[in-house]
Amino acid sequence: MARALSDDLRKRVLEAGAAGASARSIAARFGVGISTAIRWLRRERESGERTPRRQ
Protein backbone atom coordinates (compact mmCIF):
# COMPACT_ATOMS: atom_id res chain seq x y z
CA MET A 1 0.00 0.00 0.00
CA ALA A 2 1.27 3.47 -0.84
CA ARG A 3 2.25 5.80 1.94
CA ALA A 4 0.25 8.92 2.65
CA LEU A 5 1.95 12.18 1.75
CA SER A 6 1.68 15.21 4.01
CA ASP A 7 -0.84 17.98 3.54
CA ASP A 8 2.00 20.49 3.63
CA LEU A 9 3.67 18.80 0.66
CA ARG A 10 0.39 18.80 -1.27
CA LYS A 11 -0.06 22.51 -0.53
CA ARG A 12 3.46 23.34 -1.76
CA VAL A 13 2.96 21.28 -4.94
CA LEU A 14 -0.34 23.02 -5.71
CA GLU A 15 1.15 26.46 -5.05
CA ALA A 16 4.02 25.71 -7.42
CA GLY A 17 1.50 24.60 -10.05
CA ALA A 18 -0.48 27.80 -9.60
CA ALA A 19 2.75 29.75 -10.12
CA GLY A 20 3.09 28.14 -13.55
CA ALA A 21 5.60 25.34 -13.02
CA SER A 22 5.17 22.13 -15.02
CA ALA A 23 4.06 18.92 -13.34
CA ARG A 24 7.35 17.22 -14.25
CA SER A 25 9.47 19.97 -12.71
CA ILE A 26 7.26 20.03 -9.60
CA ALA A 27 7.61 16.25 -9.22
CA ALA A 28 11.39 16.45 -9.43
CA ARG A 29 11.59 19.42 -7.09
CA PHE A 30 9.44 17.94 -4.31
CA GLY A 31 10.26 14.25 -4.78
CA VAL A 32 6.80 13.01 -5.70
CA GLY A 33 5.79 10.91 -8.68
CA ILE A 34 4.97 12.64 -11.94
CA SER A 35 1.55 11.03 -12.03
CA THR A 36 0.89 12.19 -8.46
CA ALA A 37 1.70 15.80 -9.35
CA ILE A 38 -0.46 15.58 -12.48
CA ARG A 39 -3.41 14.13 -10.56
CA TRP A 40 -3.21 16.71 -7.77
CA LEU A 41 -2.96 19.62 -10.22
CA ARG A 42 -5.78 18.29 -12.42
CA ARG A 43 -8.06 17.69 -9.44
CA GLU A 44 -7.54 21.23 -8.15
CA ARG A 45 -8.03 22.72 -11.61
CA GLU A 46 -11.23 20.75 -12.37
CA SER A 47 -12.99 20.73 -9.01
CA GLY A 48 -11.09 23.15 -6.80
CA GLU A 49 -10.42 20.44 -4.20
CA ARG A 50 -7.10 20.62 -2.37
CA THR A 51 -7.74 17.95 0.27
CA PRO A 52 -6.78 14.28 -0.08
CA ARG A 53 -9.35 11.63 -0.77
CA ARG A 54 -9.95 8.77 1.63
CA GLN A 55 -7.63 5.79 1.35
Secondary structure, DSSP 4 states (H G I P E B T S, - for coil): -PPPPPHHHHHHHHHHHHTT--HHHHHHHHT--HHHHHHHHHHHHHH---SPPP-
